[in-house]
Structure formats: C-alpha cells, structure tokens
Amino acid sequence: MNKIKHLILPFENDNGAIFHADTCVPLVDAHQRSVVEFKALARHTYPGERLTKETEGLNTIGYWNASYEQDWGLDWHRNEGVEFHFLESGSMPYAVENSEMELSAGDFTITRPWQQHKVGNPNVGVGKFYWIIIDVDVRRPHQKWEWPDWIVLSDEDLNRLTLSIRQNEQPVWKATSEIKDCFKKINGVLNSSNTDSSSKLRIYINELLILILEMFDRGKLILNESLTDSLRSAKLFLDELSKNPSYRWTIEEMATSSGLGVTRFTHHCKQLTNLTPMQVLTKKRLDMACNMLLEQPDLSASDIAYNCGFSTSQYFTTVFKKHLKTTPQKYRVTHNPTI
C-alpha cells in the first residue's frame, strides 16, 4: 500500500502540529492507574503491543473493559483509517460530528478517517468496548480507498463494501449475532499467549468485513453519492480552518490538506464562499482577531496579530482597517466600552 501524506488540521493543538495519530493518552493513564482493563495490538503512536509487518495497514485492534464508573474519556479526534467499534456490554456516551448518542450493548459503529468523534461525555461508560482501525490510505471523502493487500474479499465484494461505507455515513448499527461471535474470536486472539497471532487476526478481520457487508445488505442501505464528492472535501477543510487559521498556510498546503490539486481546490473554494483560498484564510483570521480583541482585553494588538497568523502588527492593522473600516483598538473600544 502506497503511503500518502495529508495535512489535516488538529482540533485542539497548541504546538502547531498539522496531523498526528491519536495516542489515547487518557486510556493509557487509566490502565496504568488500574481503573480499566486494556488489551491492544498496535503500530505508530497507538498504544499496545507492537503489530507485525504481516498485518501492515492495521493500525490498532483492541478493547477496554470498565467494571465501574470511569473518570476519563477520549475527546474529539480522528484516526488514520476507518474505525469499527463494538460495544459488547454496558453503555457508552458517543458522538460523531454533530450527533451525540448513547451506545448500548450490541451496538456497532463505523467512522471514516475524516469524521471527528469522541467517546465519553465527558467520561466513558461501564462496559467492554472493542475497536479496529484499518488504514485505507485516505484522509478525505473523495479519495480512492486502498485496502491492505491481506484483505482477501473479491474485487466485487470489496468495491461494494467500500462504496457502502463511503456513501452512507450512518454511524451506529445493531451488530448481528455473527458479528458478535466474530469479536469473541478476536478477543481470544488478543488474550492469546501466542506471540505471533497475525494469521488469525487476518482471518477474523476478513470475516468481519464480509459480515459487515451482509449487515449492509440486510439493512437496505441507501447510498448518497454526494458524500464522496471533491466539493465536500473542500468544504470539510474550510470548516476545519476556523479552528486553526493562525498556521502559516500556503495555497498548496491548503489544497494538500483537502486532498485536492490547487486548481480544483481554488475552484471549489470559489463555489462555496465566492472568495479565493487566501481571502477565506484572511477572513477567518480577522474573525479570530475580533473575538480575541473583545474576549482577551489584556492582549495587545501585536500579540493578537501574531496569534492569528499575521506576519506583523502593521500588516494586521492595515488588513483590519481595509476590511472593517476601523483600527483594532477602535474596534475593541466601540464594541466593548467598558475596556
């Protein structure tokens, strides 16, 4: 599988990083404090015993088992792959994008690489919770999926499965009895003393994918082709840009982060906003600056200029006056007379 690099905005990150795999720090901490049982096989920055090269593309597979009320949760994040969750027992607060829900025993979830999600509100529930993350070499909705070469479904079945996951974003399904049994087999592998369990893992994950496809077939899945349109990839990026406009973006980096070429990205940006990418970036920086001027009165205009991504305070003032017809200081006084 050819690995590709994608710039993806973090949701809350103060160190300027563009994208990183979820490290599951709260889960690791809870396990170290012996408040939750945890077992996983993983690679990259995901926690757990190291996976072998025979399962390249499988980023992590594991479970946690909480027997009593917890004091931790996994806040908003994305994963480097498509993620499958299965709640074997108990209940679990869960959210995907703008939808919050309570998972119950037997619920099965699917999140795509571009979907932000969290587990816990703010804390996770009591129960046994499995996960599998498979890297399909994409970060945006319109990109072509490349499954690991050890996935042995026929081309027709794999294409149907991929299409069903890409063009339908229903987050939660009721697991069939066969899917539940498959996770019991995976549980056996995770708890096996065998140091190399890659053969069984490959078999059971392939079995799971077949069972998911059968679950889709039984559920009379309704597909939405617009979910995989490149316009949606551009829109997702522009929505995320509001969370970190201070990064020193170039047009090329913005296009790369959206998974598009510069020409296509610029075209979609114009379609969506009637602005060029750099004009959108400037607008979002000014929006951020206006909020900081009012909400953080102790910060100087120079500090705000730097925090919002402007190269100098003079340039910030020039751009501010051009768009808002006033200076930053006058804006602050006008909109908050108590300052």
N, C-alpha and C positions, 0 to 999 in steps of 0.2 A: 504494500500500500504506500503510495507516494505521499509523504507528509507535506502539508502546506502550512504557511504561516499566515495568521489572520490577526489583525489589530482589532481588539474588542474592548470597549470601554468597561472598566470596573464599575460596580455600583456604588461602593463607598471605599475609596482608596486615597490615602493622603500622601503616598510616596511616589506618585506619578507613574505607576505601573500601568501598562495597557491591558494585559490579559494574563491571568495565571490560573492554574488548576485549583480547584477547591482543596484545601488541606484538611478540612473537617476538624479544626483545632478544638472546638467545644466538645466534640465526641471523644477525641483522644484524651482530653483532660478529664472528662467524666469517667472514662475507662481507667485512667491512672489513679483516680480517686476511688475506684472500685464501687461506683454507684450504678454502673451499667455493664452488662456482658457485651463484648465486642469481638468479632472474628472477621477477618477480611484478607483477601489476596489482592495485591495492587501493584501499580507501577507509577512512575513520575512522582508527584508530590502527594498522591493519595496515601493514606496510612494503611498499614497492614504488611503481612509477609510478602516478599517480592515474587511477582509472577515471572514465569519463564518466557523465553522468546517464542516458544511454541504457540502461545496464545497472544502474540503481538496484535494490538488493536483492542484487546480487552483491557480497559484502564483500571477497573476495580470491580470486585464482586465480594459481597459480604453481608453481614447482618449485625444489628444490635438488639439486645433483649433487656428491656427495662421492667423490673418487677414491682417498682413503686414510683411515686411521683418524682419527676426529674426537675433539675434547676438549670437546665441548659437547652439550647435549640440551635438549629442551623439557619442563620439569617439568609436574606436574599442572595442567590448565587446562580451561576450557570455552570455546566460541566462540559468537558471536552469530549462530547459524544452524546448519543441518545441514551437516556437513562430509564430503566424499568425499576419500579418499586413494587413490593408486595408486602402488605400488612397481614401477617399470619394470625395475630391475636391482638386484642386490646383496641385502642382508638388513638388517632393521631391528628392533631391540627396540621393542616397542609394548605399551601397556597401556590397557584400558578398564575403569573402575570397579574391580572386584576380579579381573579377568582379565589376566594377563600372558602375552605370546606373542612369538614371533619371526616377523616377516613375511619372506616370501621373494619372489623376483621373480614378478610376475604377480598378487600379492595386491591386493585392492581392499577398502577399509574404509569403513564408514559410522558416524558418531557424531552423536547428536541433541544439541540445544542444552543439555539438562540433564545430559548424560553427561560426567563428568570423564575425561580421558585424558592420556596423556603419550607422547612419542616419545623413546626412548633409555633406557638402564638402566645408568648414568646418561647415557651418551653415545650419540649416534645411530650407525648403521652406515654402511658404504660402500654407495653406490648412488644412483640417481636417484629422487626422491620427489616426486610431484605432490600438490597439494591444491586443492580448490574449496570455498568456504564461501558458502552461499546463505541469506540471512535470510528465514525463513518466518514472522516476526512472533510467535514464541512463545518461552517460556523453560521451560515446564513441560509434562509429558506429556499433560495433559488438554485443553490449549488447542487451538483450531481453527487449522489452518495456513492462511496466506495467502501463496501463491507470488507472485513478481514478475509484473507484467502482461505481460512479454515471454516468459514461458513459455507456449508455444502448444499443449501437449498438449490433447487433447479433455477435456472435463469428466470423462468416464467414466475415461479413462486416468489423468488426474491424481489423481482420487479413489482409484483402485486403487493408484497409486504411493504416495500419502500414507499410506493405510491400511497398506500393506505395510511402510513404514519405521517408522510409529508403533507397530504391534502386533507387530513382530518385531525384536528387538534383537541378532540375530546380528551380531557386529562385523566379521567377516572373510569375504570371498568370493573365489573364484578368478575373476579377470576373464576374460570371453570374448574371443575374438580381435577381435570388433567393438569392444569397449570399449578394448582396447589400441590399435587403429587410431585410435579417436576421440581418445585422449590424444596420439597422434602429430600429429594435426591441431591440437590445442590448443597443442602445443609449437611448431608452425610459427607460430601467431598470436603467441605470447609472444615469439618471436625475430624477428618481422617488423619492418621499419623503418617500416611504416605507422603513423602517429601515432594514427589512429582505427580500431581493429580491432573496434569494438563489434558490427558486423553479423555478422562471422564468429564471434565469441565466443558471441553469442546462438544462432546456428545450431548450433554444436557442443555447447553445453551442453544445448540441447533434444534433440539427437541422443543425448547421453549419458544423459539421463533416460529416454528411450524404451528404450535398450539395457539400462539397469538394470531397468526393468520386465520386459523379456523375460528377463533373468537370473533375476529372482524367479520368473517363470512356469516356467522350466525347472527351478528348484530345488525345486519343490513346497513352497512356503513355508507354514509352519504359523503362524497368527496367534493372538495371545493378547490378548483384549480388555481384560484387567485392567491391561495396561501403559499404557492411556490413561485409567484411572480417576482421578477427582479425589482419591480417598483416597491414591493413590500419590504425587501431587504434594505433598500434605501431609506424607507420610512422608519424602520426599526432603528437604523443607525442615527437618523436625525433626532428621533425621540430620546435616544440614549445620550446624545451630545449635550443635552441640557444638564446632565449630571456631572459633566467634566469638561466645560468649554475652555478651561484655563490651559489645557495641554497645548503645546505649540504645533497645532495641526497644520499640515500642508494638504492641498487638494489630493495629492497622490495617496497620502496616508488615510484620508477620509474615504477615498474610493476603495482602497485595500481593505479597510475595516468593514465596509459594506459588502465586500466580496465582488465588487464590480470594477470595470475599467473606468478611467477618468471621464471619458466621453459619455458613457451610459449613466454614470453616477450624476454628472452635471445635468444631463437631460432630465433625469428623474427628480433631481432637486428642484429644478425649474418648474416641473409639473406640479410638484407637491406644495411649493412655497412661493413660486413666482420670484425667487431670488437665486443668485448664484451660491455655490457652497460657501465661499468666503463671506458673502453677505449674511448668510444664515449664521455662520460662526460669530460674526461681529454682533449680530442681533442678540444671540444667546449670551455673549459676554456682557453686553450692555444690560440685559435683563438681570444677570447675576450681580453686576455692579450696582444697579439701582436698589436691589434688595439689601446688599451689604451697606450701602450708604445710610439706609434707614434703620436697619436692624443691628448694625455694629457702629454706633456713633463714635467710638473711641479710635477706630481705624482711620488713618489719614488717607487722602485721595491717592497718594503714591502707593501705599500698602494695598489698597483696593485694586489699583491698576495692575499691580504685579500678580495679585491673587486671581484676577480674572483673565490673565493671559495677555495683557497689553505690554508691549516691549518697553515703553517709557511712560512716565506720568504725563509728559507733554503730549504724546500721541493720544493717550487716553482722553485728556481734556479736549483735544481737537476733535476726536471722533464723537465724544459725548455731546459737544456743542452742535456738531453737524446734524446729529440725529434727534436730539432732544431740545435743541434751541436754548440751551442754558448750560451753565457750568456745573460740575459735580457738587461744588459747595452750595450753590444757589438751589440746586435740586434738593439737597439734603435739608436746607432751612425751610424751603417752600412746603415740602411735604411732611416735615416734622418740626413745627415751630418751637417745640419745647427744647430743641437742641441749642 
